[in-house]
Amino acid sequence: MSKITCVDISEFQQNIDFNKMKNDGIKAVIIRAGYGRETSQKDTMFESHYRNAKEAGLKIGAYWYSYADSVDDAEKEAKACLECVENKYFDMPIYYDLEDNSIVKLGKAKLTEIAERFCETIKKSNYRAGVYANLNWFNNYLDYDKLKKKYSIWLAQYNSVNELNCDIWQNSSTGRVSGYNGRLDTNVIYNEDIFSGKSDTKVEKPTLTYRVYADGKWYNEVKGLSNVAGRKKQAISAVAVKVSKGNIKYRVHLLNGDWLPWVDGYDINDSNNGYAGIKGKVIDAIQVEFSGVGDYKATYRVRKQRAGFWDWQHNTEKDSSQDGYAGLFGNKIDGLQITLT
């Protein structure tokens, strides 16, 4: 039997002594971050499992359980996952757990597309991605060959041998390991390259600070995602953004008007290059570009006045889910969030 060096855990496994696990030969742990489309579905033990495993010196990965029945749902699940793991560094990929019987009716092509959308969304935030499924799923409900070319494969097959080539083989759901008084999933790691992930090359994230002008005044500064810049129902007419390191530029689009010039300064008394906007004239969109520190990108979104937030945007990228800017022409905005991912 191949050597067991990894376990995967969730809120259903508690009171774990990770130091004992490590002393018993366990090298890595894959932790459930959550499931579904909402951040409220974050695994209740994720934070403590992550912290305790990190303190024990174990390699760490994560997984997200899927109920997605459309490509759009897969993207929502990925975004929920990313919010739940924000500022966490992983030695292994984030895996998409596809096994729920309620979605097999979608068929191989659609399920493969769902897996791809989740993984690609995860990768945009500079994490590596992988797909977890059992042998039946990889044989009948997913295009294994297509996925294997692009993502890490984690195979569940409770057998004496694994019948598909994979990076990780989950060989049992009833394993026994020192440090936990119960049965749990055990895994064999075949590809040590999965440990060369984000945390190994992680560059410290710069501090991003921003504020908005609305209702005749500048609102308080916000750092990263610590709050929302702006107040509900109060339309924004100017924005100021700065970072502690790297290069940032930003511009805004006037309601019923055009894009104003790019600015890269941060001075609310400098209407030329200290902020983007014209006091008293409402804006309906913003663009932010960041570069110069690792692979970090500006990730930002705006809130429609009297409604909710639109989707996150990354720099000024355009694809099937991004417009290259945050907002919708002709619609006032009253809230802004910006971070680096």
C-alpha positions in Angstrom: 0.0 0.0 0.0 1.3 3.5 -0.9 2.1 5.7 2.0 -0.6 7.9 3.5 0.8 11.5 3.9 -2.4 13.6 3.6 -5.8 13.9 5.2 -8.8 16.0 4.3 -11.1 17.5 6.9 -14.1 19.7 7.5 -16.3 20.9 10.4 -17.3 17.2 10.9 -13.8 16.5 12.3 -13.1 18.4 15.5 -10.6 18.3 18.4 -7.7 17.5 16.1 -4.2 17.4 17.4 -2.3 18.4 14.3 1.1 18.0 15.9 0.4 14.4 16.6 -0.8 14.0 13.0 2.5 15.4 11.8 4.5 13.2 14.1 2.6 10.2 12.7 3.8 11.0 9.2 1.1 13.3 7.9 2.6 15.9 5.7 -0.4 17.8 4.4 -4.1 18.6 5.1 -6.8 19.7 2.7 -9.4 21.8 4.5 -13.0 22.4 3.4 -13.5 26.1 3.1 -17.3 25.8 2.5 -19.9 24.9 0.0 -22.5 26.5 -2.3 -22.8 30.0 -3.6 -23.0 32.1 -0.3 -20.2 33.1 2.0 -22.6 32.2 4.8 -21.9 28.6 3.9 -18.3 28.9 4.9 -17.1 25.8 6.9 -17.5 26.7 10.6 -14.1 25.1 11.4 -12.1 26.4 8.4 -10.5 29.3 10.3 -9.4 27.2 13.3 -8.4 24.2 11.2 -6.3 26.5 9.0 -4.7 28.2 12.0 -3.9 25.0 13.9 -2.6 23.2 10.9 -0.4 26.1 10.0 1.0 26.3 13.5 1.9 22.6 13.3 3.9 23.2 10.1 1.6 21.1 7.8 1.2 21.8 4.1 -2.3 23.2 3.5 -4.8 23.0 0.6 -8.5 23.7 0.5 -11.6 22.4 -1.2 -15.1 23.8 -2.0 -18.1 21.5 -2.2 -20.4 22.2 -5.3 -24.1 22.3 -5.9 -23.7 24.4 -9.0 -26.3 23.6 -11.7 -25.0 26.2 -14.2 -21.8 27.9 -15.3 -22.9 31.1 -13.6 -23.5 29.3 -10.4 -20.0 27.8 -10.6 -18.6 31.3 -10.8 -20.6 32.4 -7.8 -19.3 29.4 -5.9 -15.8 30.4 -6.8 -16.3 34.0 -5.7 -17.8 32.8 -2.4 -14.8 30.5 -1.9 -12.4 33.3 -2.6 -14.0 35.6 -0.1 -13.9 32.8 2.5 -10.2 32.2 2.0 -9.1 35.8 1.5 -5.6 36.4 2.8 -5.0 32.7 3.3 -1.9 31.2 1.7 -1.9 27.7 0.4 0.8 25.2 -0.4 -1.6 23.2 -2.6 -4.4 24.0 -5.0 -7.9 24.9 -4.2 -10.0 21.9 -5.3 -13.6 21.9 -6.6 -15.5 19.1 -5.1 -17.9 17.6 -7.7 -19.9 14.7 -6.4 -23.4 15.8 -5.7 -26.0 13.5 -7.3 -28.5 16.4 -7.9 -26.4 17.7 -10.8 -25.4 14.6 -12.7 -28.4 15.2 -15.0 -26.6 18.1 -16.5 -24.3 15.8 -18.5 -20.6 15.6 -19.1 -20.2 18.7 -21.3 -22.0 21.0 -19.0 -20.4 19.7 -15.8 -17.0 20.0 -17.4 -17.7 23.6 -18.3 -18.9 24.2 -14.7 -15.6 22.8 -13.4 -13.6 25.0 -15.8 -15.4 28.2 -14.8 -14.8 27.6 -11.1 -11.1 26.8 -11.6 -10.5 29.7 -14.0 -12.2 32.1 -11.5 -10.0 30.7 -8.7 -6.9 31.2 -10.9 -7.6 34.8 -11.5 -6.9 35.4 -7.8 -3.4 33.8 -8.2 -4.3 30.5 -6.6 -3.9 27.2 -8.4 -7.0 25.1 -9.0 -7.9 21.5 -9.1 -10.9 19.1 -9.5 -11.9 16.5 -7.0 -14.3 13.7 -8.0 -14.7 9.9 -7.7 -13.8 7.4 -10.4 -17.4 7.2 -11.7 -17.6 11.0 -12.1 -14.3 11.2 -13.9 -15.3 8.4 -16.2 -18.9 9.4 -16.9 -19.7 13.0 -15.9 -16.5 14.9 -16.5 -14.0 15.2 -19.3 -11.1 13.9 -17.4 -8.5 14.3 -20.2 -9.5 17.9 -20.8 -9.4 18.8 -17.1 -6.2 17.0 -16.4 -4.4 19.2 -19.0 -5.2 22.3 -17.1 -5.8 21.5 -13.4 -4.6 19.3 -10.6 -6.6 16.1 -10.3 -7.7 14.7 -6.9 -9.3 11.2 -7.3 -11.5 9.5 -4.8 -11.5 5.8 -5.2 -11.7 3.5 -2.2 -9.7 0.6 -3.6 -6.3 -1.1 -3.2 -5.1 0.8 -6.3 -6.1 4.0 -8.2 -7.3 3.4 -11.7 -6.7 7.0 -13.0 -3.6 9.0 -13.1 -3.9 11.7 -10.4 -1.9 14.1 -8.2 -3.7 13.0 -5.1 -5.5 9.7 -4.5 -8.2 9.6 -1.7 -8.0 6.0 -0.9 -10.3 5.7 2.1 -13.0 7.5 4.1 -12.5 5.4 7.2 -8.8 5.9 7.8 -7.1 6.1 11.2 -4.4 8.7 12.0 -2.8 9.7 15.3 -4.2 13.0 16.5 -7.9 12.3 15.8 -10.1 10.0 17.7 -12.3 8.8 14.8 -12.3 7.9 11.1 -11.4 10.3 8.4 -10.4 10.6 4.7 -6.8 9.6 3.9 -4.9 10.4 0.8 -1.7 9.4 -1.1 0.2 12.2 -2.8 1.7 11.2 -6.1 2.8 14.6 -7.4 5.0 16.6 -5.0 4.8 19.5 -7.4 1.5 20.4 -5.9 3.4 21.9 -3.0 4.9 24.6 -5.2 1.8 26.8 -5.0 0.9 30.3 -4.1 2.5 30.5 -0.7 5.9 29.5 -1.9 6.2 32.6 -4.2 3.9 34.9 -2.3 4.8 38.6 -2.3 3.5 40.6 0.6 0.3 42.4 -0.4 0.6 46.2 -0.4 -1.9 48.2 1.6 -4.6 49.8 -0.5 -6.5 52.8 0.8 -9.4 54.7 -0.8 -12.3 57.1 -0.1 -15.2 58.6 -1.9 -16.8 62.0 -2.2 -20.6 62.1 -1.8 -23.3 64.4 -0.4 -20.9 67.3 -0.4 -18.1 65.8 1.6 -15.3 63.3 1.6 -16.1 60.1 3.5 -13.6 58.3 5.8 -10.8 56.3 4.3 -11.2 52.6 3.9 -8.4 50.0 3.8 -9.0 47.0 1.5 -12.2 45.2 2.3 -12.5 46.4 5.9 -15.6 48.4 5.0 -17.5 50.0 2.1 -16.6 53.4 0.9 -19.8 55.4 0.6 -23.2 55.5 2.1 -26.4 54.0 0.8 -28.6 56.3 -1.3 -25.8 59.0 -1.5 -24.5 59.1 -5.1 -20.7 59.2 -5.5 -19.1 61.9 -7.5 -15.3 61.4 -6.8 -12.9 58.7 -5.8 -9.3 58.8 -4.4 -7.1 55.7 -4.3 -3.6 54.9 -3.1 -1.3 51.9 -2.4 1.7 51.6 -0.1 3.7 50.0 -2.9 3.4 49.4 -6.7 1.7 51.4 -9.4 -2.0 52.4 -9.4 -4.1 54.5 -11.7 -7.8 55.0 -11.8 -10.5 57.0 -13.6 -14.3 57.5 -13.4 -17.1 57.8 -15.9 -19.6 60.6 -15.5 -23.3 59.9 -15.5 -24.7 60.7 -19.0 -21.1 61.8 -19.9 -17.7 60.4 -20.7 -14.6 58.9 -19.0 -12.5 61.5 -17.3 -8.6 61.3 -17.6 -6.6 58.7 -15.6 -5.1 59.9 -12.3 -2.5 58.3 -10.2 -2.2 60.7 -7.2 -4.0 60.8 -3.9 -4.7 64.3 -2.6 -8.3 65.4 -2.0 -7.2 69.0 -2.4 -5.8 68.4 -5.9 -8.6 68.3 -8.5 -6.0 67.7 -11.3 -4.3 64.5 -10.2 -5.3 63.9 -6.6 -8.6 62.2 -7.2 -10.9 61.1 -10.0 -14.2 62.9 -10.5 -15.8 66.3 -10.4 -17.4 67.3 -7.2 -21.1 67.7 -7.7 -21.2 65.5 -10.9 -22.4 62.0 -10.3 -20.3 59.0 -11.6 -21.7 55.7 -12.8 -18.5 53.6 -13.3 -14.8 53.3 -12.3 -11.7 51.7 -13.7 -8.7 50.7 -11.6 -5.3 49.3 -12.7 -2.6 48.0 -10.4 0.8 46.6 -11.3 4.3 46.3 -10.0 4.1 43.9 -7.1 4.0 40.2 -7.8 0.9 39.2 -9.8 -1.5 41.4 -7.8 -4.3 43.0 -9.6 -6.8 45.6 -8.5 -10.1 43.8 -7.7 -13.1 46.1 -7.2 -16.8 46.4 -7.3 -19.5 49.1 -7.0 -22.9 49.2 -5.5 -25.9 50.5 -7.5 -27.8 53.2 -5.7 -30.7 51.7 -3.8 -29.7 48.2 -4.9 -26.8 45.7 -4.4 -23.2 45.3 -5.6 -22.3 44.3 -9.2 -19.7 41.6 -9.9 -16.0 42.0 -9.0 -13.7 43.3 -11.8 -10.0 42.7 -12.1 -7.9 45.7 -13.4 -9.5 46.5 -16.8 -9.7 42.9 -18.0 -12.5 41.9 -20.3 -13.9 38.4 -20.7 -17.3 36.7 -20.5 -17.8 37.8 -16.9 -15.9 41.2 -16.9 -16.7 44.5 -18.6 -13.3 46.1 -18.0 -14.8 48.5 -15.4 -17.2 48.4 -12.4 -20.6 49.9 -12.8 -23.3 50.3 -15.5 -23.6 53.4 -17.6 -26.7 55.4 -16.7 -26.9 54.0 -13.1 -25.7 56.0 -10.1 -23.5 54.2 -7.6 -23.3 54.7 -3.8 -20.7 52.2 -2.6 -17.2 51.1 -3.6 -14.9 48.3 -2.5 -11.3 47.8 -3.7 -8.7 45.2 -2.8 -5.6 43.5 -4.3 -5.7 39.9 -5.3 
